[in-house]
Amino acid sequence: MGDNLKKFWVLLIFFFVILGFVGYFFLRDKMISPLPVMEPAAKPKQNDILVKSVDFSKINPPFLFSAKIPKEFKAEYIAQLKAINIYNPSLSGQNNIEKSQIYITYFKADRFLTLNTVDITHQDPIEVKGRQAILYEIAKKLGVPDFAGQPEWRNFKHKAIDIRFSSENPTYFYSFASNPDLSEKFFDDFINSLLFHNENNQLP
């Protein structure tokens, strides 16, 4: 009788031990709460971070357009040259002209004009925002003095786009010259961002 009772208790204890192990392995996944998955914060659109819109008519009234430039860039009017200089303040240089990236001038005429101080190595008639335009590759002629007060790169081969503002005669023509070190995509993005101030952004 005593031996049977001992066996009974041994078996009972063994049963509960086995039951405990089984219960632990079966329930542990439910007992341990998984760590919450952290979703990455939504990033602002790249364009919202990198660029700002500039109304150039507020810098000088004859420049009747706005465009997007990098937020760190700045634009200034150079009165003696009737030009706008878009420059990168973070570049090295003694003045803003030496930091120039895009140089904008204008003239009023009935047709496209070119300077007799430059050689035109290439030109293509194009259209920009429904307007007549010409893409030039130009270089200062040999023997011509450096362009006083202008960016140094203006004396070497570079690209420029002249855009007709309207079909009226005379009308404004805007010339956008690009620093040769500026990427083609950067300059194209700038030109594509242009918004002119006349109706519907088209030739009247």
C-alpha positions as CSV (number, residue, x, y, z in Angstrom):
1,M,0.0,0.0,0.0
2,G,2.8,2.4,0.9
3,D,4.8,1.7,-2.2
4,N,1.8,2.2,-4.4
5,L,1.1,5.5,-2.8
6,K,4.6,6.7,-3.4
7,K,4.4,5.6,-7.0
8,F,1.1,7.5,-7.3
9,W,2.7,10.7,-6.0
10,V,5.8,10.4,-8.1
11,L,3.6,9.9,-11.2
12,L,1.4,12.8,-10.2
13,I,4.3,15.1,-9.8
14,F,5.9,13.9,-13.0
15,F,2.6,14.5,-14.8
16,F,2.4,18.1,-13.5
17,V,6.0,18.8,-14.4
18,I,5.4,17.6,-18.0
19,L,2.1,19.6,-18.1
20,G,4.0,22.7,-16.9
21,F,6.6,22.4,-19.7
22,V,4.0,21.8,-22.4
23,G,1.9,24.7,-21.1
24,Y,5.0,27.0,-21.1
25,F,6.1,26.2,-24.6
26,F,2.5,26.5,-25.9
27,L,1.6,29.8,-24.3
28,R,5.0,31.6,-24.3
29,D,4.4,33.2,-27.7
30,K,1.1,34.6,-26.5
31,M,2.5,35.7,-23.1
32,I,5.4,37.7,-24.7
33,S,4.1,40.8,-26.5
34,P,6.0,41.6,-29.7
35,L,7.8,44.9,-29.9
36,P,5.8,47.5,-31.9
37,V,7.2,48.2,-35.4
38,M,8.3,51.8,-35.7
39,E,7.3,53.3,-39.0
40,P,9.9,55.7,-40.5
41,A,8.8,59.3,-40.3
42,A,7.4,60.5,-43.6
43,K,10.0,62.6,-45.4
44,P,9.1,65.9,-46.9
45,K,9.2,66.0,-50.7
46,Q,12.7,66.6,-52.0
47,N,11.6,69.7,-53.9
48,D,10.2,71.3,-50.7
49,I,13.6,70.8,-49.1
50,L,15.9,71.9,-51.8
51,V,14.2,74.8,-53.7
52,K,12.4,78.1,-53.3
53,S,10.5,80.2,-55.7
54,V,11.9,83.7,-56.4
55,D,9.9,86.5,-58.1
56,F,12.6,88.3,-60.0
57,S,10.4,91.3,-60.7
58,K,10.7,92.1,-56.9
59,I,14.4,92.3,-57.4
60,N,14.1,94.5,-60.4
61,P,10.8,95.3,-62.2
62,P,11.8,94.6,-65.8
63,F,12.5,90.9,-65.0
64,L,8.9,89.8,-65.4
65,F,9.2,86.1,-64.3
66,S,9.7,83.9,-61.3
67,A,11.7,80.6,-61.1
68,K,12.9,78.1,-58.6
69,I,16.4,78.0,-57.2
70,P,18.1,76.0,-54.4
71,K,17.2,77.4,-51.0
72,E,20.8,78.2,-50.2
73,F,21.2,80.2,-53.4
74,K,20.7,84.0,-53.5
75,A,19.9,86.5,-56.3
76,E,21.0,90.1,-56.5
77,Y,20.6,92.9,-59.0
78,I,23.7,94.5,-60.5
79,A,22.6,98.0,-61.4
80,Q,25.6,99.0,-63.5
81,L,25.1,96.0,-65.7
82,K,21.3,95.8,-65.5
83,A,21.7,92.1,-64.7
84,I,20.7,89.6,-62.1
85,N,23.3,87.3,-60.6
86,I,22.2,84.0,-59.0
87,Y,25.0,82.8,-56.8
88,N,25.9,80.2,-54.3
89,P,27.1,81.8,-51.0
90,S,28.8,78.7,-49.8
91,L,31.4,78.8,-52.6
92,S,34.8,80.5,-52.1
93,G,35.3,83.9,-53.7
94,Q,36.0,87.5,-52.8
95,N,32.6,88.6,-54.0
96,N,29.2,87.3,-55.2
97,I,30.1,87.6,-58.9
98,E,32.9,85.0,-58.3
99,K,30.2,82.7,-56.9
100,S,27.9,83.2,-59.9
101,Q,25.9,80.2,-61.2
102,I,23.3,81.8,-63.5
103,Y,23.6,85.3,-65.0
104,I,20.5,87.0,-66.4
105,T,20.3,90.0,-68.6
106,Y,17.6,91.6,-70.8
107,F,17.1,93.8,-73.8
108,K,14.2,95.3,-75.6
109,A,13.9,94.7,-79.4
110,D,11.8,93.4,-82.3
111,R,13.9,90.3,-82.8
112,F,16.7,88.2,-81.3
113,L,20.0,90.0,-81.1
114,T,23.6,88.8,-80.4
115,L,26.6,90.6,-79.2
116,N,29.4,91.3,-81.7
117,T,31.9,90.5,-78.9
118,V,31.1,86.8,-78.9
119,D,31.5,83.9,-81.2
120,I,28.4,81.6,-81.6
121,T,29.7,78.1,-81.7
122,H,26.3,76.5,-81.8
123,Q,22.6,77.7,-81.8
124,D,19.2,75.9,-81.8
125,P,15.8,77.5,-82.1
126,I,13.7,76.1,-79.2
127,E,10.5,76.8,-77.3
128,V,10.3,77.6,-73.6
129,K,6.8,77.8,-72.0
130,G,5.2,78.5,-75.4
131,R,7.7,81.2,-76.2
132,Q,10.2,81.5,-78.9
133,A,13.7,80.9,-77.6
134,I,17.2,80.2,-78.9
135,L,19.8,78.0,-77.2
136,Y,23.3,79.3,-77.8
137,E,26.8,78.0,-77.1
138,I,29.0,81.1,-77.1
139,A,32.5,82.2,-76.3
140,K,34.2,85.6,-76.1
141,K,36.0,86.5,-79.2
142,L,39.8,86.4,-79.1
143,G,41.3,89.9,-78.6
144,V,38.2,91.2,-76.9
145,P,38.8,92.5,-73.3
146,D,37.3,90.5,-70.5
147,F,33.7,91.5,-69.7
148,A,34.1,94.0,-66.9
149,G,32.2,93.3,-63.7
150,Q,30.8,90.0,-65.1
151,P,31.5,86.5,-63.8
152,E,34.9,85.2,-65.0
153,W,33.2,82.2,-66.7
154,R,31.4,84.6,-69.0
155,N,34.7,85.0,-70.9
156,F,34.8,81.3,-71.8
157,K,32.6,78.9,-73.7
158,H,29.3,78.5,-72.0
159,K,25.5,78.0,-72.7
160,A,22.9,80.7,-72.8
161,I,19.2,80.7,-73.6
162,D,17.4,83.8,-74.9
163,I,13.7,83.9,-74.5
164,R,11.2,86.2,-76.1
165,F,8.7,87.6,-73.6
166,S,5.8,88.3,-76.0
167,S,4.8,88.7,-79.6
168,E,4.6,92.5,-79.3
169,N,7.2,94.7,-81.0
170,P,9.3,95.7,-79.3
171,T,9.3,93.3,-76.4
172,Y,11.6,92.1,-73.7
173,F,14.2,89.4,-74.4
174,Y,15.7,87.6,-71.5
175,S,19.1,85.9,-71.7
176,F,19.9,83.2,-69.2
177,A,23.6,82.3,-69.1
178,S,24.8,79.2,-67.3
179,N,28.1,78.7,-65.5
180,P,30.0,75.8,-67.4
181,D,30.5,74.0,-64.0
182,L,26.8,73.9,-63.5
183,S,25.2,70.6,-64.4
184,E,23.0,70.5,-67.5
185,K,20.1,69.1,-65.5
186,F,20.4,71.9,-62.9
187,F,20.1,74.5,-65.7
188,D,17.3,72.7,-67.4
189,D,15.4,72.4,-64.1
190,F,15.8,76.1,-63.6
191,I,14.5,77.0,-67.1
192,N,11.6,74.6,-66.8
193,S,10.6,76.3,-63.6
194,L,10.2,79.7,-65.2
195,L,6.8,81.3,-64.9
196,F,6.3,84.5,-66.9
197,H,4.0,87.3,-65.7
198,N,1.9,87.7,-68.8
199,E,-1.4,86.0,-69.2
200,N,-1.6,82.2,-69.1
201,N,2.2,82.0,-69.3
202,Q,1.8,82.2,-73.1
203,L,2.5,84.7,-75.8
204,P,-0.4,87.1,-76.0
